[in-house]
Structures are given as structure tokens and as C-alpha cells.
Amino acid sequence: MMETTARLIRMFESGEKLDASVISAYIDVIAQYGATADAWGLYKLFKDAPYHYIRGLLLQPIMRCGDTALAQDMYERYVRNQTSSEHIPDGVLHVLVIWVLRRLRLTSSL
């Protein structure tokens, strides 16, 4: 896990008020340079409060850096047993659709 991700996680865990612009800057760096471990670390934070706006910002690097297991967990947790899409946190369906399209593009190029 990148030091940037670890620092962002500590910021969330500190309980202090978070500045969305600072969080966005961290997220941009993680989305560009992060790996699977970073996505899992951020996903754990997202799961703590999936309907909170600031936690929703974490979906960008989760989408970019996540793996199949993370996408499966997200699908099982937020989509599979829902009777209505209104109960799915904002951004989750977007992340899953983009992830599936990215996987399809990779398999079609083989």
C-alpha cells in the first residue's frame, strides 16, 4: 500500500473534519499510482459509511485499482440482494459497470 493511501486512511480514522479538496488531491494520486492493496484499504473505509459524500469520493481509486475479488464483494454487499436501486449507495453501480466494461475490453483484445 502506498504511503499516500496509508496517510489518507489515518486522516479518516482520526475523526477530524475532512476537507473535500484535500481528500480529492489524495484520491487523484492514489487513482493514478495505486495498486490493488490501495483499493482494498480504501474500500474498507467506504464500507464504514457508504452513503456519506466524502466516502463516495473513494470510489474513483477503488474503481481504478480494484480487482475481481473487490468487485465481487461490492456486488454481493450492495447490489445482489437489493430489491430497489434506491438502496444502493451512489456510485456503486457506476464502479461495477466501468469495471465490467474494462474487463470485457481486456478479454476481447486477447
MODELLER restraints for C-alpha pairs under 7 A, 6 or more apart:
rsr = mdl.restraints
at = mdl.atoms
rsr.add(forms.Gaussian(group=physical.xy_distance, feature=features.Distance(at['CA:1:A'], at['CA:37:A']), mean=5.25, stdev=0.5))
rsr.add(forms.Gaussian(group=physical.xy_distance, feature=features.Distance(at['CA:1:A'], at['CA:38:A']), mean=5.13, stdev=0.5))
rsr.add(forms.Gaussian(group=physical.xy_distance, feature=features.Distance(at['CA:2:A'], at['CA:34:A']), mean=6.73, stdev=0.5))
rsr.add(forms.Gaussian(group=physical.xy_distance, feature=features.Distance(at['CA:2:A'], at['CA:38:A']), mean=6.70, stdev=0.5))
rsr.add(forms.Gaussian(group=physical.xy_distance, feature=features.Distance(at['CA:4:A'], at['CA:26:A']), mean=6.75, stdev=0.5))
rsr.add(forms.Gaussian(group=physical.xy_distance, feature=features.Distance(at['CA:4:A'], at['CA:30:A']), mean=6.98, stdev=0.5))
rsr.add(forms.Gaussian(group=physical.xy_distance, feature=features.Distance(at['CA:5:A'], at['CA:30:A']), mean=6.59, stdev=0.5))
rsr.add(forms.Gaussian(group=physical.xy_distance, feature=features.Distance(at['CA:5:A'], at['CA:38:A']), mean=6.13, stdev=0.5))
rsr.add(forms.Gaussian(group=physical.xy_distance, feature=features.Distance(at['CA:8:A'], at['CA:26:A']), mean=6.91, stdev=0.5))
rsr.add(forms.Gaussian(group=physical.xy_distance, feature=features.Distance(at['CA:20:A'], at['CA:54:A']), mean=6.63, stdev=0.5))
rsr.add(forms.Gaussian(group=physical.xy_distance, feature=features.Distance(at['CA:27:A'], at['CA:58:A']), mean=6.78, stdev=0.5))
rsr.add(forms.Gaussian(group=physical.xy_distance, feature=features.Distance(at['CA:27:A'], at['CA:61:A']), mean=6.40, stdev=0.5))
rsr.add(forms.Gaussian(group=physical.xy_distance, feature=features.Distance(at['CA:30:A'], at['CA:61:A']), mean=6.06, stdev=0.5))
rsr.add(forms.Gaussian(group=physical.xy_distance, feature=features.Distance(at['CA:31:A'], at['CA:60:A']), mean=6.50, stdev=0.5))
rsr.add(forms.Gaussian(group=physical.xy_distance, feature=features.Distance(at['CA:31:A'], at['CA:61:A']), mean=4.08, stdev=0.5))
rsr.add(forms.Gaussian(group=physical.xy_distance, feature=features.Distance(at['CA:31:A'], at['CA:64:A']), mean=5.92, stdev=0.5))
rsr.add(forms.Gaussian(group=physical.xy_distance, feature=features.Distance(at['CA:31:A'], at['CA:65:A']), mean=6.76, stdev=0.5))
rsr.add(forms.Gaussian(group=physical.xy_distance, feature=features.Distance(at['CA:34:A'], at['CA:65:A']), mean=6.20, stdev=0.5))
rsr.add(forms.Gaussian(group=physical.xy_distance, feature=features.Distance(at['CA:35:A'], at['CA:65:A']), mean=5.18, stdev=0.5))
rsr.add(forms.Gaussian(group=physical.xy_distance, feature=features.Distance(at['CA:36:A'], at['CA:65:A']), mean=5.20, stdev=0.5))
rsr.add(forms.Gaussian(group=physical.xy_distance, feature=features.Distance(at['CA:36:A'], at['CA:66:A']), mean=5.19, stdev=0.5))
rsr.add(forms.Gaussian(group=physical.xy_distance, feature=features.Distance(at['CA:36:A'], at['CA:67:A']), mean=6.29, stdev=0.5))
rsr.add(forms.Gaussian(group=physical.xy_distance, feature=features.Distance(at['CA:39:A'], at['CA:61:A']), mean=6.23, stdev=0.5))
rsr.add(forms.Gaussian(group=physical.xy_distance, feature=features.Distance(at['CA:39:A'], at['CA:62:A']), mean=4.51, stdev=0.5))
rsr.add(forms.Gaussian(group=physical.xy_distance, feature=features.Distance(at['CA:39:A'], at['CA:65:A']), mean=5.43, stdev=0.5))
rsr.add(forms.Gaussian(group=physical.xy_distance, feature=features.Distance(at['CA:39:A'], at['CA:66:A']), mean=5.13, stdev=0.5))
rsr.add(forms.Gaussian(group=physical.xy_distance, feature=features.Distance(at['CA:40:A'], at['CA:66:A']), mean=6.99, stdev=0.5))
rsr.add(forms.Gaussian(group=physical.xy_distance, feature=features.Distance(at['CA:42:A'], at['CA:58:A']), mean=6.30, stdev=0.5))
rsr.add(forms.Gaussian(group=physical.xy_distance, feature=features.Distance(at['CA:42:A'], at['CA:62:A']), mean=6.75, stdev=0.5))
rsr.add(forms.Gaussian(group=physical.xy_distance, feature=features.Distance(at['CA:43:A'], at['CA:62:A']), mean=6.52, stdev=0.5))
rsr.add(forms.Gaussian(group=physical.xy_distance, feature=features.Distance(at['CA:46:A'], at['CA:55:A']), mean=5.24, stdev=0.5))
rsr.add(forms.Gaussian(group=physical.xy_distance, feature=features.Distance(at['CA:46:A'], at['CA:56:A']), mean=6.96, stdev=0.5))
rsr.add(forms.Gaussian(group=physical.xy_distance, feature=features.Distance(at['CA:46:A'], at['CA:58:A']), mean=6.63, stdev=0.5))
rsr.add(forms.Gaussian(group=physical.xy_distance, feature=features.Distance(at['CA:49:A'], at['CA:55:A']), mean=6.57, stdev=0.5))
rsr.add(forms.Gaussian(group=physical.xy_distance, feature=features.Distance(at['CA:50:A'], at['CA:56:A']), mean=6.56, stdev=0.5))
rsr.add(forms.Gaussian(group=physical.xy_distance, feature=features.Distance(at['CA:50:A'], at['CA:89:A']), mean=5.99, stdev=0.5))
rsr.add(forms.Gaussian(group=physical.xy_distance, feature=features.Distance(at['CA:51:A'], at['CA:89:A']), mean=5.43, stdev=0.5))
rsr.add(forms.Gaussian(group=physical.xy_distance, feature=features.Distance(at['CA:56:A'], at['CA:91:A']), mean=6.94, stdev=0.5))
rsr.add(forms.Gaussian(group=physical.xy_distance, feature=features.Distance(at['CA:59:A'], at['CA:95:A']), mean=6.99, stdev=0.5))
rsr.add(forms.Gaussian(group=physical.xy_distance, feature=features.Distance(at['CA:63:A'], at['CA:95:A']), mean=5.41, stdev=0.5))
rsr.add(forms.Gaussian(group=physical.xy_distance, feature=features.Distance(at['CA:63:A'], at['CA:99:A']), mean=6.55, stdev=0.5))
rsr.add(forms.Gaussian(group=physical.xy_distance, feature=features.Distance(at['CA:71:A'], at['CA:96:A']), mean=6.54, stdev=0.5))
rsr.add(forms.Gaussian(group=physical.xy_distance, feature=features.Distance(at['CA:78:A'], at['CA:88:A']), mean=5.67, stdev=0.5))
rsr.add(forms.Gaussian(group=physical.xy_distance, feature=features.Distance(at['CA:79:A'], at['CA:88:A']), mean=6.44, stdev=0.5))
